[in-house]
Amino acid sequence: MTLAPKGKKVHTQSEQRRRGAESRAERQARQAARLAAKQEAQAQAAADAKASISPQTSDMKKQTSKEGSNAEDEN
């Protein structure tokens, strides 16, 4: 005598595995999309911060050079 699972039960289990794999792939895709969006936002914020710092730095250089030229004129 041989025992084997019924065909319907095997089919149901394989269908559940397939759906589980699909939902897992969808979750991973959503996570990857969120991560990419987060990294893009961080990169944009860093670029914005760098851009806002650069004009201030150039203004300071101008002030320093003016002060230096005034000091030379006084001597």
Secondary structure, DSSP 4 states (H G I P E B T S, - for coil): ------HHHHHHHHHHHHHHHHHHHHHHHHHHHHHHHHHHHHHHHHHHHHHHHHHHHHHHHHHHHHHHHHHHHH-
